Amino acid sequence: MTKRFQKTGAFLRAPSLRACLLALACAVIAFPARAADPLSIDIVFLTRMEEPRLPLSFIEPVVEDPGVWGARLAIKDNQTTGKFIGHAYNLIEITVPADGDAGAVFAEQRATGRDYFISDLPRADLLALAQHPDASGALIFNGRVGDDDLRTGLCFPNVFHTALSRAMRTDALVQFLVWKQWSRIFLFSGTQPNDVAYADAARRSAKKFGAKIVAEDTYAYSPIARRTDSGHIQVQRQLPIATQEGGEHDVLMVADENEVFGEYLPYNTYLPRPVVGTQGLSASSWHRVQEQWGSTQFQRRFTEIAGRWMEERDYGAWLGVRSIGEAITRVGNARTADVRAYLRSEDFKLGGFKGSGLSFRPWNQQMRQPVLVINKRVLVSASPQPGFLHQRTTLDSLGYDKPETQCALE
C-alpha cells in the first residue's frame, strides 16, 4: 500500500500533469463565481385584445395570437446562447384588455424594474408607451406599426423599429417595377386613412426612382355578399368600370391596407394589367413562401411550436427579441444605455434569414432589411434590386434616407 502511494506521488510530480490539474482547479474555482451571479433579462411582450381579422375566404385560416409566437421562438434562440455565458432570458407576455390603458400597464412593468419591451400594439398605444414619463431608460421595439412619420419627424430615442415602414414597402415594389421597365403606374386607392398614407408613399417612391404615375383614382367600396351566388357577379361588373379611366399604364398599384376590395382586382381590371401594391404582387418583411438563405429550417421551427406559418407581426417580434439578445451577448451586460449604443453602431449585425446582416439606421432607428417581393405562393424577388446603389449600403435605398428625415437621434 505504501508503494502505491509512493508511485502515485511520483506520478503527480510530473510537470505536465501538475499543469493540467492546476488549470482544472482554476476552472472549478472560477465557475461557481460566475454561476453565483447570473444575468437575468426580462423582455415584456405587449399586445392588445382585438377582434381577429377574418380572411376573405373560408379556406384561409384565422391567424391566432399574431406576434407572440415570434417572441416565443426568439426567447428560445436567446436562451440557447445565453446558457453558455450565464444569461437567462424570460418572456413576460401581457395582453392589454380591449378597453385597457396600455400606458398604465407599461408603467406597472417599469415599476418592477423591467427595461425591455416588444410592442405588438397599434399606433396610439405605441405612442402612449414612447411618450410615457416612465419611458426614460427603457427600450421599446416596434414590430407592428409602419407609419412613416414615426421615422421622419415623430421619432423617439428609446424606440427601435423592426416593422417595415410604408416607404420601405413601396420603394421595394417600385424598384422592381423600374427594373422590369414597367414604369407607368395607375394608382388606385381606397379612401381610408391607411390607404391614403400608402398612396402618398407610392407617389414618393415613383418620384424617387423615376417611375411615373400616369393616372389616379379612388374607390369607395360598397360591401356585398361575396359568398352568395351573385357576389362574384357584382364584383365582375363593378371593378372593370371602376378601373377604366386609367389610360395607358403598365401596372395597377392598389392601396387597400384594410383588405376591403384589393383582392378582387386581379383579373377584374378594365385592361389586362398586373396588380401590385397592398394586394397582388406585394412587399413584405416575411412570408411563408420565403425558403432561401436558410429560411426553411427557421420556418419549420416556428411551425413546430406555433402550429401555423410565421406572419409579419411574428417576424417583427422575433427581430426585436433577437436584437436584444444579440446586443446583450456582445456588450456583456443588460444596461440599456450600453445596449442602445451597440444597436446603433456599425458593429451590430443580426442574421434574419434574408441574405444579409440586418442593422439599425442611427438617424431614425429603423431596421435595415431586404424586402421580399411576393405573391401568395411564390417569392418573386427581393429588394433592393440590382443597379440601385447607395453610398452607404444598398439597403438604405429602401425607406427614408438620412437627408430625408428630420429626426435627430444621432
SELUM-635174 format. One record per residue (C-alpha): residue in one letter; x, y, z; residue number from 1. Coordinates in Angstrom, 1 decimal. Example, Ala and Ser with C-alpha at 12.3 -4.5 7.8 and 13.67 -1.06 7.14 Angstrom:
+------+--------+--------+--------+-----+
| code |      x |      y |      z | pos |
+------+--------+--------+--------+-----+
|    a |   12.3 |   -4.5 |    7.8 |   1 |
|    s |   13.7 |   -1.1 |    7.1 |   2 |
+------+--------+--------+--------+-----+
//
This chain:
+------+--------+--------+--------+-----+
| code |      x |      y |      z | pos |
+------+--------+--------+--------+-----+
|    m |    0.0 |    0.0 |    0.0 |   1 |
|    t |    2.9 |    2.3 |    0.8 |   2 |
|    k |    4.5 |    1.6 |   -2.5 |   3 |
|    r |    1.2 |    2.5 |   -4.3 |   4 |
|    f |    1.1 |    5.9 |   -2.6 |   5 |
|    q |    4.8 |    6.5 |   -3.5 |   6 |
|    k |    4.1 |    5.7 |   -7.1 |   7 |
|    t |    1.1 |    7.9 |   -7.2 |   8 |
|    g |    3.1 |   10.7 |   -5.5 |   9 |
|    a |    5.9 |   10.3 |   -8.0 |  10 |
|    f |    3.3 |   10.4 |  -10.8 |  11 |
|    l |    1.8 |   13.6 |   -9.6 |  12 |
|    r |    5.2 |   15.2 |   -9.6 |  13 |
|    a |    5.2 |   15.0 |  -13.4 |  14 |
|    p |    5.3 |   18.7 |  -14.7 |  15 |
|    s |    2.6 |   18.2 |  -17.4 |  16 |
|    l |    0.1 |   16.6 |  -15.1 |  17 |
|    r |    0.7 |   19.3 |  -12.4 |  18 |
|    a |   -0.1 |   21.9 |  -15.0 |  19 |
|    c |   -3.3 |   20.2 |  -16.1 |  20 |
|    l |   -4.5 |   19.8 |  -12.5 |  21 |
|    l |   -3.7 |   23.4 |  -11.8 |  22 |
|    a |   -5.7 |   24.6 |  -14.8 |  23 |
|    l |   -8.6 |   22.3 |  -13.8 |  24 |
|    a |   -8.6 |   23.7 |  -10.2 |  25 |
|    c |   -8.7 |   27.2 |  -11.5 |  26 |
|    a |  -11.6 |   26.4 |  -13.8 |  27 |
|    v |  -13.5 |   24.8 |  -10.9 |  28 |
|    i |  -12.9 |   27.8 |   -8.7 |  29 |
|    a |  -13.9 |   30.3 |  -11.4 |  30 |
|    f |  -17.1 |   28.5 |  -12.5 |  31 |
|    p |  -19.0 |   28.9 |   -9.2 |  32 |
|    a |  -18.1 |   32.6 |   -9.1 |  33 |
|    r |  -19.7 |   33.2 |  -12.5 |  34 |
|    a |  -22.7 |   30.9 |  -11.8 |  35 |
|    a |  -23.4 |   32.6 |   -8.5 |  36 |
|    d |  -24.2 |   35.9 |  -10.2 |  37 |
|    p |  -26.1 |   35.1 |  -13.4 |  38 |
|    l |  -27.6 |   37.8 |  -15.6 |  39 |
|    s |  -31.4 |   37.6 |  -15.8 |  40 |
|    i |  -33.1 |   39.6 |  -18.5 |  41 |
|    d |  -36.9 |   40.1 |  -18.6 |  42 |
|    i |  -38.4 |   41.0 |  -22.0 |  43 |
|    v |  -42.0 |   42.2 |  -21.9 |  44 |
|    f |  -44.2 |   41.4 |  -24.9 |  45 |
|    l |  -47.2 |   43.8 |  -25.0 |  46 |
|    t |  -50.2 |   43.4 |  -27.3 |  47 |
|    r |  -53.9 |   44.4 |  -27.1 |  48 |
|    m |  -57.0 |   42.3 |  -27.2 |  49 |
|    e |  -58.5 |   42.8 |  -30.6 |  50 |
|    e |  -61.1 |   41.0 |  -32.8 |  51 |
|    p |  -59.1 |   38.9 |  -35.3 |  52 |
|    r |  -59.3 |   40.0 |  -38.9 |  53 |
|    l |  -61.4 |   37.5 |  -40.8 |  54 |
|    p |  -59.9 |   36.1 |  -44.0 |  55 |
|    l |  -61.7 |   36.7 |  -47.3 |  56 |
|    s |  -62.3 |   33.0 |  -47.8 |  57 |
|    f |  -63.2 |   30.1 |  -45.5 |  58 |
|    i |  -60.3 |   28.2 |  -46.9 |  59 |
|    e |  -57.8 |   30.6 |  -45.3 |  60 |
|    p |  -57.2 |   30.0 |  -41.5 |  61 |
|    v |  -57.8 |   32.8 |  -39.0 |  62 |
|    v |  -54.4 |   33.8 |  -37.6 |  63 |
|    e |  -54.4 |   33.3 |  -33.9 |  64 |
|    d |  -52.1 |   35.1 |  -31.4 |  65 |
|    p |  -50.2 |   37.1 |  -34.0 |  66 |
|    g |  -46.8 |   38.4 |  -32.9 |  67 |
|    v |  -46.3 |   36.5 |  -29.6 |  68 |
|    w |  -45.2 |   33.2 |  -31.3 |  69 |
|    g |  -42.3 |   35.1 |  -32.9 |  70 |
|    a |  -41.3 |   36.4 |  -29.5 |  71 |
|    r |  -41.5 |   32.9 |  -28.0 |  72 |
|    l |  -39.3 |   31.4 |  -30.7 |  73 |
|    a |  -36.7 |   34.2 |  -30.3 |  74 |
|    i |  -36.6 |   33.7 |  -26.5 |  75 |
|    k |  -35.7 |   30.1 |  -27.2 |  76 |
|    d |  -32.9 |   31.2 |  -29.5 |  77 |
|    n |  -31.7 |   33.7 |  -26.9 |  78 |
|    q |  -31.7 |   31.0 |  -24.2 |  79 |
|    t |  -29.6 |   28.7 |  -26.4 |  80 |
|    t |  -26.8 |   31.2 |  -26.5 |  81 |
|    g |  -27.4 |   32.6 |  -23.0 |  82 |
|    k |  -27.0 |   29.3 |  -21.1 |  83 |
|    f |  -23.3 |   29.1 |  -22.1 |  84 |
|    i |  -22.5 |   32.6 |  -20.8 |  85 |
|    g |  -24.7 |   32.8 |  -17.7 |  86 |
|    h |  -27.5 |   34.9 |  -19.3 |  87 |
|    a |  -31.1 |   33.9 |  -18.6 |  88 |
|    y |  -33.9 |   35.3 |  -20.8 |  89 |
|    n |  -37.6 |   35.4 |  -19.7 |  90 |
|    l |  -40.5 |   36.5 |  -21.8 |  91 |
|    i |  -43.3 |   38.3 |  -19.9 |  92 |
|    e |  -46.5 |   38.1 |  -22.0 |  93 |
|    i |  -49.1 |   40.8 |  -21.3 |  94 |
|    t |  -52.3 |   41.4 |  -23.3 |  95 |
|    v |  -53.9 |   44.8 |  -22.7 |  96 |
|    p |  -57.8 |   44.4 |  -22.5 |  97 |
|    a |  -59.8 |   46.0 |  -25.3 |  98 |
|    d |  -60.7 |   48.9 |  -23.1 |  99 |
|    g |  -57.5 |   48.9 |  -21.1 | 100 |
|    d |  -54.8 |   51.6 |  -20.7 | 101 |
|    a |  -51.6 |   50.5 |  -22.4 | 102 |
|    g |  -49.7 |   53.3 |  -20.7 | 103 |
|    a |  -50.8 |   52.2 |  -17.2 | 104 |
|    v |  -49.7 |   48.6 |  -18.0 | 105 |
|    f |  -46.3 |   49.9 |  -19.2 | 106 |
|    a |  -45.9 |   51.9 |  -16.0 | 107 |
|    e |  -46.6 |   48.9 |  -13.9 | 108 |
|    q |  -43.9 |   46.9 |  -15.7 | 109 |
|    r |  -41.4 |   49.7 |  -15.4 | 110 |
|    a |  -42.1 |   49.9 |  -11.6 | 111 |
|    t |  -40.9 |   46.3 |  -11.4 | 112 |
|    g |  -37.6 |   47.2 |  -13.0 | 113 |
|    r |  -38.2 |   45.8 |  -16.4 | 114 |
|    d |  -36.5 |   47.7 |  -19.2 | 115 |
|    y |  -37.1 |   45.8 |  -22.5 | 116 |
|    f |  -40.4 |   45.8 |  -24.3 | 117 |
|    i |  -41.7 |   44.4 |  -27.6 | 118 |
|    s |  -44.6 |   46.4 |  -28.8 | 119 |
|    d |  -47.2 |   44.5 |  -30.8 | 120 |
|    l |  -49.6 |   47.4 |  -30.3 | 121 |
|    p |  -51.4 |   49.8 |  -32.7 | 122 |
|    r |  -50.1 |   53.3 |  -33.2 | 123 |
|    a |  -52.0 |   55.1 |  -30.4 | 124 |
|    d |  -50.7 |   52.6 |  -27.8 | 125 |
|    l |  -47.1 |   52.7 |  -29.2 | 126 |
|    l |  -47.2 |   56.5 |  -28.7 | 127 |
|    a |  -48.5 |   56.1 |  -25.2 | 128 |
|    l |  -45.5 |   54.0 |  -24.3 | 129 |
|    a |  -42.9 |   56.1 |  -26.1 | 130 |
|    q |  -44.2 |   59.4 |  -24.6 | 131 |
|    h |  -44.8 |   58.0 |  -21.1 | 132 |
|    p |  -42.9 |   59.7 |  -18.2 | 133 |
|    d |  -41.5 |   56.3 |  -17.2 | 134 |
|    a |  -40.1 |   55.6 |  -20.7 | 135 |
|    s |  -36.7 |   57.1 |  -19.9 | 136 |
|    g |  -34.3 |   54.2 |  -19.6 | 137 |
|    a |  -36.5 |   51.7 |  -21.4 | 138 |
|    l |  -36.1 |   50.3 |  -24.9 | 139 |
|    i |  -39.2 |   49.6 |  -27.0 | 140 |
|    f |  -39.1 |   47.6 |  -30.2 | 141 |
|    n |  -42.0 |   48.3 |  -32.6 | 142 |
|    g |  -42.8 |   45.2 |  -34.5 | 143 |
|    r |  -46.1 |   46.3 |  -36.0 | 144 |
|    v |  -46.7 |   50.0 |  -36.9 | 145 |
|    g |  -45.4 |   51.1 |  -40.3 | 146 |
|    d |  -46.3 |   54.8 |  -40.3 | 147 |
|    d |  -43.6 |   56.8 |  -42.0 | 148 |
|    d |  -44.0 |   59.8 |  -39.7 | 149 |
|    l |  -42.6 |   57.7 |  -36.9 | 150 |
|    r |  -39.3 |   57.5 |  -38.9 | 151 |
|    t |  -39.2 |   61.1 |  -40.3 | 152 |
|    g |  -40.4 |   63.6 |  -37.7 | 153 |
|    l |  -42.0 |   62.0 |  -34.7 | 154 |
|    c |  -39.0 |   60.0 |  -33.5 | 155 |
|    f |  -38.1 |   58.7 |  -30.1 | 156 |
|    p |  -34.6 |   57.8 |  -28.8 | 157 |
|    n |  -36.0 |   54.8 |  -26.9 | 158 |
|    v |  -38.0 |   53.3 |  -29.9 | 159 |
|    f |  -36.5 |   50.9 |  -32.4 | 160 |
|    h |  -38.5 |   49.8 |  -35.4 | 161 |
|    t |  -38.3 |   46.2 |  -36.6 | 162 |
|    a |  -41.5 |   46.6 |  -38.7 | 163 |
|    l |  -41.2 |   47.8 |  -42.2 | 164 |
|    s |  -42.2 |   51.4 |  -42.9 | 165 |
|    r |  -44.7 |   52.1 |  -45.7 | 166 |
|    a |  -41.9 |   53.8 |  -47.6 | 167 |
|    m |  -39.8 |   50.7 |  -47.5 | 168 |
|    r |  -42.7 |   48.6 |  -48.9 | 169 |
|    t |  -43.4 |   51.0 |  -51.8 | 170 |
|    d |  -39.7 |   51.6 |  -52.5 | 171 |
|    a |  -39.2 |   47.8 |  -52.8 | 172 |
|    l |  -42.1 |   47.5 |  -55.2 | 173 |
|    v |  -41.3 |   50.5 |  -57.4 | 174 |
|    q |  -37.6 |   49.4 |  -57.6 | 175 |
|    f |  -38.9 |   46.1 |  -59.0 | 176 |
|    l |  -41.2 |   47.8 |  -61.4 | 177 |
|    v |  -38.5 |   50.1 |  -62.7 | 178 |
|    w |  -36.1 |   47.1 |  -63.1 | 179 |
|    k |  -38.8 |   45.4 |  -65.1 | 180 |
|    q |  -39.4 |   48.6 |  -67.1 | 181 |
|    w |  -43.0 |   48.7 |  -66.0 | 182 |
|    s |  -42.7 |   52.3 |  -65.1 | 183 |
|    r |  -46.2 |   53.7 |  -66.0 | 184 |
|    i |  -48.4 |   53.3 |  -62.9 | 185 |
|    f |  -52.1 |   53.6 |  -62.4 | 186 |
|    l |  -52.6 |   54.3 |  -58.7 | 187 |
|    f |  -55.9 |   53.0 |  -57.4 | 188 |
|    s |  -56.6 |   53.8 |  -53.8 | 189 |
|    g |  -59.1 |   53.3 |  -51.1 | 190 |
|    t |  -60.4 |   56.2 |  -49.0 | 191 |
|    q |  -59.5 |   55.0 |  -45.5 | 192 |
|    p |  -56.6 |   56.9 |  -43.8 | 193 |
|    n |  -54.2 |   54.0 |  -44.1 | 194 |
|    d |  -55.0 |   53.7 |  -47.8 | 195 |
|    v |  -54.3 |   57.5 |  -48.3 | 196 |
|    a |  -51.0 |   57.1 |  -46.4 | 197 |
|    y |  -50.0 |   54.1 |  -48.6 | 198 |
|    a |  -50.9 |   56.1 |  -51.8 | 199 |
|    d |  -48.7 |   59.0 |  -50.5 | 200 |
|    a |  -45.8 |   56.6 |  -50.0 | 201 |
|    a |  -46.3 |   55.2 |  -53.6 | 202 |
|    r |  -46.1 |   58.7 |  -55.1 | 203 |
|    r |  -42.9 |   59.4 |  -53.2 | 204 |
|    s |  -41.4 |   56.1 |  -54.4 | 205 |
|    a |  -42.4 |   56.7 |  -58.0 | 206 |
|    k |  -40.7 |   60.2 |  -58.0 | 207 |
|    k |  -37.6 |   58.8 |  -56.2 | 208 |
|    f |  -36.9 |   56.0 |  -58.7 | 209 |
|    g |  -38.1 |   57.7 |  -61.9 | 210 |
|    a |  -41.4 |   55.9 |  -62.4 | 211 |
|    k |  -44.5 |   57.8 |  -63.5 | 212 |
|    i |  -48.0 |   57.8 |  -62.0 | 213 |
|    v |  -50.0 |   58.3 |  -65.2 | 214 |
|    a |  -53.4 |   58.2 |  -63.6 | 215 |
|    e |  -55.0 |   58.1 |  -60.1 | 216 |
|    d |  -58.5 |   57.2 |  -58.9 | 217 |
|    t |  -60.1 |   56.2 |  -55.6 | 218 |
|    y |  -62.6 |   53.5 |  -54.9 | 219 |
|    a |  -65.2 |   53.7 |  -52.1 | 220 |
|    y |  -66.1 |   50.1 |  -51.8 | 221 |
|    s |  -69.7 |   49.1 |  -51.1 | 222 |
|    p |  -69.9 |   45.8 |  -49.2 | 223 |
|    i |  -71.6 |   43.0 |  -51.0 | 224 |
|    a |  -72.5 |   39.4 |  -50.1 | 225 |
|    r |  -69.4 |   37.9 |  -51.8 | 226 |
|    r |  -70.3 |   34.4 |  -50.7 | 227 |
|    t |  -73.7 |   34.4 |  -52.3 | 228 |
|    d |  -74.4 |   33.4 |  -55.9 | 229 |
|    s |  -74.5 |   37.0 |  -57.1 | 230 |
|    g |  -71.5 |   38.2 |  -55.1 | 231 |
|    h |  -68.8 |   37.5 |  -57.7 | 232 |
|    i |  -71.0 |   38.7 |  -60.5 | 233 |
|    q |  -71.3 |   42.1 |  -58.9 | 234 |
|    v |  -67.5 |   42.3 |  -58.4 | 235 |
|    q |  -67.0 |   41.2 |  -62.0 | 236 |
|    r |  -69.2 |   44.1 |  -63.2 | 237 |
|    q |  -68.1 |   46.8 |  -60.8 | 238 |
|    l |  -64.3 |   46.7 |  -61.0 | 239 |
|    p |  -63.9 |   46.9 |  -64.8 | 240 |
|    i |  -66.0 |   50.1 |  -64.7 | 241 |
|    a |  -64.1 |   51.5 |  -61.7 | 242 |
|    t |  -60.7 |   50.9 |  -63.4 | 243 |
|    q |  -61.4 |   52.0 |  -67.0 | 244 |
|    e |  -60.2 |   55.6 |  -66.6 | 245 |
|    g |  -56.6 |   54.7 |  -66.1 | 246 |
|    g |  -55.5 |   55.3 |  -69.6 | 247 |
|    e |  -52.3 |   53.6 |  -70.9 | 248 |
|    h |  -50.4 |   52.1 |  -68.0 | 249 |
|    d |  -48.1 |   49.1 |  -67.3 | 250 |
|    v |  -49.4 |   48.2 |  -63.9 | 251 |
|    l |  -52.2 |   49.0 |  -61.5 | 252 |
|    m |  -51.0 |   49.8 |  -58.0 | 253 |
|    v |  -53.6 |   49.3 |  -55.3 | 254 |
|    a |  -53.7 |   51.0 |  -51.9 | 255 |
|    d |  -56.1 |   49.0 |  -49.7 | 256 |
|    e |  -54.4 |   48.2 |  -46.4 | 257 |
|    n |  -57.7 |   47.2 |  -44.8 | 258 |
|    e |  -58.2 |   44.4 |  -47.4 | 259 |
|    v |  -61.6 |   45.6 |  -48.4 | 260 |
|    f |  -61.5 |   45.5 |  -52.2 | 261 |
|    g |  -57.9 |   44.9 |  -53.4 | 262 |
|    e |  -58.1 |   41.1 |  -53.5 | 263 |
|    y |  -60.8 |   41.4 |  -56.2 | 264 |
|    l |  -58.8 |   43.4 |  -58.6 | 265 |
|    p |  -56.6 |   40.8 |  -60.3 | 266 |
|    y |  -58.4 |   39.6 |  -63.5 | 267 |
|    n |  -61.2 |   42.1 |  -62.9 | 268 |
|    t |  -59.5 |   45.2 |  -64.2 | 269 |
|    y |  -60.6 |   47.0 |  -67.4 | 270 |
|    l |  -57.3 |   46.4 |  -69.1 | 271 |
|    p |  -55.3 |   43.2 |  -68.7 | 272 |
|    r |  -52.6 |   44.6 |  -66.4 | 273 |
|    p |  -50.6 |   43.2 |  -63.4 | 274 |
|    v |  -51.9 |   44.3 |  -60.0 | 275 |
|    v |  -49.3 |   45.3 |  -57.4 | 276 |
|    g |  -49.4 |   47.1 |  -54.0 | 277 |
|    t |  -51.2 |   46.0 |  -50.9 | 278 |
|    q |  -52.6 |   43.1 |  -52.9 | 279 |
|    g |  -51.4 |   41.2 |  -56.0 | 280 |
|    l |  -47.6 |   41.5 |  -56.1 | 281 |
|    s |  -46.8 |   42.9 |  -52.7 | 282 |
|    a |  -43.9 |   43.8 |  -50.4 | 283 |
|    s |  -43.4 |   42.0 |  -47.1 | 284 |
|    s |  -40.8 |   41.7 |  -44.3 | 285 |
|    w |  -41.7 |   37.9 |  -44.1 | 286 |
|    h |  -43.9 |   35.4 |  -45.8 | 287 |
|    r |  -44.4 |   31.6 |  -45.8 | 288 |
|    v |  -43.1 |   31.5 |  -49.4 | 289 |
|    q |  -39.6 |   32.5 |  -48.2 | 290 |
|    e |  -37.3 |   29.5 |  -48.4 | 291 |
|    q |  -33.9 |   30.9 |  -49.4 | 292 |
|    w |  -30.9 |   31.8 |  -47.2 | 293 |
|    g |  -31.6 |   29.1 |  -44.6 | 294 |
|    s |  -35.2 |   30.1 |  -44.1 | 295 |
|    t |  -36.6 |   26.6 |  -44.5 | 296 |
|    q |  -35.3 |   25.4 |  -41.1 | 297 |
|    f |  -36.3 |   28.6 |  -39.5 | 298 |
|    q |  -39.9 |   28.3 |  -40.9 | 299 |
|    r |  -40.1 |   24.7 |  -39.7 | 300 |
|    r |  -39.0 |   25.6 |  -36.1 | 301 |
|    f |  -41.7 |   28.2 |  -36.0 | 302 |
|    t |  -44.4 |   25.9 |  -37.4 | 303 |
|    e |  -43.5 |   23.2 |  -34.8 | 304 |
|    i |  -44.2 |   25.5 |  -31.8 | 305 |
|    a |  -47.0 |   27.7 |  -33.3 | 306 |
|    g |  -48.9 |   25.2 |  -35.5 | 307 |
|    r |  -49.1 |   27.8 |  -38.3 | 308 |
|    w |  -47.0 |   29.8 |  -40.6 | 309 |
|    m |  -45.0 |   32.8 |  -39.5 | 310 |
|    e |  -46.6 |   36.2 |  -40.2 | 311 |
|    e |  -45.1 |   39.6 |  -40.4 | 312 |
|    r |  -46.0 |   40.5 |  -36.8 | 313 |
|    d |  -44.3 |   37.3 |  -35.6 | 314 |
|    y |  -41.2 |   38.2 |  -37.6 | 315 |
|    g |  -41.2 |   41.8 |  -36.2 | 316 |
|    a |  -41.4 |   40.5 |  -32.6 | 317 |
|    w |  -38.7 |   37.8 |  -33.3 | 318 |
|    l |  -36.4 |   40.5 |  -34.6 | 319 |
|    g |  -36.9 |   42.6 |  -31.5 | 320 |
|    v |  -36.2 |   39.9 |  -29.0 | 321 |
|    r |  -33.2 |   38.6 |  -31.0 | 322 |
|    s |  -31.8 |   42.1 |  -31.3 | 323 |
|    i |  -31.9 |   42.4 |  -27.5 | 324 |
|    g |  -30.2 |   39.1 |  -27.1 | 325 |
|    e |  -27.5 |   39.7 |  -29.6 | 326 |
|    a |  -26.7 |   43.1 |  -28.2 | 327 |
|    i |  -26.6 |   41.9 |  -24.6 | 328 |
|    t |  -24.3 |   39.0 |  -25.6 | 329 |
|    r |  -21.9 |   41.4 |  -27.3 | 330 |
|    v |  -21.7 |   44.1 |  -24.6 | 331 |
|    g |  -21.8 |   41.6 |  -21.7 | 332 |
|    n |  -24.4 |   43.4 |  -19.6 | 333 |
|    a |  -28.1 |   44.5 |  -19.8 | 334 |
|    r |  -27.7 |   48.2 |  -19.2 | 335 |
|    t |  -30.0 |   49.8 |  -21.7 | 336 |
|    a |  -27.6 |   52.7 |  -22.4 | 337 |
|    d |  -24.9 |   50.2 |  -23.5 | 338 |
|    v |  -27.3 |   48.1 |  -25.4 | 339 |
|    r |  -28.8 |   51.1 |  -27.3 | 340 |
|    a |  -25.3 |   52.3 |  -28.2 | 341 |
|    y |  -24.4 |   48.9 |  -29.6 | 342 |
|    l |  -27.6 |   48.5 |  -31.5 | 343 |
|    r |  -26.9 |   51.9 |  -33.2 | 344 |
|    s |  -23.3 |   51.1 |  -34.0 | 345 |
|    e |  -21.8 |   49.7 |  -37.2 | 346 |
|    d |  -20.8 |   46.6 |  -35.2 | 347 |
|    f |  -24.4 |   45.3 |  -34.8 | 348 |
|    k |  -25.4 |   42.7 |  -37.4 | 349 |
|    l |  -28.3 |   40.3 |  -36.9 | 350 |
|    g |  -28.9 |   37.3 |  -39.1 | 351 |
|    g |  -32.5 |   37.5 |  -40.3 | 352 |
|    f |  -32.6 |   34.7 |  -42.9 | 353 |
|    k |  -32.8 |   37.1 |  -45.8 | 354 |
|    g |  -29.3 |   37.0 |  -47.3 | 355 |
|    s |  -27.6 |   39.9 |  -45.5 | 356 |
|    g |  -27.0 |   41.1 |  -42.0 | 357 |
|    l |  -29.7 |   43.4 |  -40.5 | 358 |
|    s |  -28.8 |   46.6 |  -38.7 | 359 |
|    f |  -30.4 |   49.8 |  -37.4 | 360 |
|    r |  -30.2 |   53.2 |  -39.0 | 361 |
|    p |  -28.9 |   55.5 |  -36.3 | 362 |
|    w |  -30.8 |   58.6 |  -37.6 | 363 |
|    n |  -34.3 |   57.0 |  -37.0 | 364 |
|    q |  -33.6 |   53.6 |  -35.5 | 365 |
|    q |  -35.4 |   51.8 |  -38.4 | 366 |
|    m |  -34.0 |   48.3 |  -39.0 | 367 |
|    r |  -32.4 |   47.9 |  -42.4 | 368 |
|    q |  -33.5 |   44.7 |  -44.1 | 369 |
|    p |  -34.2 |   43.3 |  -47.5 | 370 |
|    v |  -37.8 |   43.4 |  -48.5 | 371 |
|    l |  -39.5 |   40.3 |  -50.1 | 372 |
|    v |  -41.5 |   40.9 |  -53.3 | 373 |
|    i |  -44.1 |   38.1 |  -53.3 | 374 |
|    n |  -47.4 |   36.8 |  -54.4 | 375 |
|    k |  -49.4 |   34.4 |  -52.4 | 376 |
|    r |  -47.4 |   31.3 |  -53.4 | 377 |
|    v |  -44.0 |   32.4 |  -54.8 | 378 |
|    l |  -41.1 |   34.6 |  -53.8 | 379 |
|    v |  -40.8 |   36.7 |  -57.0 | 380 |
|    s |  -37.8 |   38.9 |  -56.0 | 381 |
|    a |  -36.2 |   40.7 |  -53.1 | 382 |
|    s |  -35.3 |   44.4 |  -53.0 | 383 |
|    p |  -33.0 |   46.3 |  -53.2 | 384 |
|    q |  -32.9 |   45.5 |  -56.9 | 385 |
|    p |  -29.7 |   45.3 |  -58.9 | 386 |
|    g |  -28.4 |   48.6 |  -60.0 | 387 |
|    f |  -30.0 |   50.7 |  -57.2 | 388 |
|    l |  -26.8 |   51.8 |  -55.5 | 389 |
|    h |  -26.2 |   53.8 |  -52.3 | 390 |
|    q |  -23.0 |   55.3 |  -50.9 | 391 |
|    r |  -23.5 |   53.6 |  -47.5 | 392 |
|    t |  -25.4 |   50.3 |  -48.2 | 393 |
|    t |  -27.9 |   49.4 |  -50.8 | 394 |
|    l |  -30.4 |   48.6 |  -48.0 | 395 |
|    d |  -30.6 |   52.3 |  -47.4 | 396 |
|    s |  -32.2 |   52.8 |  -50.8 | 397 |
|    l |  -35.3 |   51.4 |  -49.2 | 398 |
|    g |  -37.2 |   53.9 |  -47.0 | 399 |
|    y |  -36.2 |   57.3 |  -45.7 | 400 |
|    d |  -32.5 |   58.1 |  -46.0 | 401 |
|    k |  -30.7 |   60.4 |  -43.6 | 402 |
|    p |  -31.2 |   63.6 |  -45.5 | 403 |
|    e |  -34.9 |   62.9 |  -45.9 | 404 |
|    t |  -35.7 |   62.8 |  -42.1 | 405 |
|    q |  -36.0 |   65.5 |  -39.5 | 406 |
|    c |  -35.1 |   63.0 |  -36.7 | 407 |
|    a |  -32.0 |   63.9 |  -34.8 | 408 |
|    l |  -31.5 |   60.7 |  -32.8 | 409 |
|    e |  -27.7 |   60.8 |  -33.5 | 410 |
+------+--------+--------+--------+-----+
//
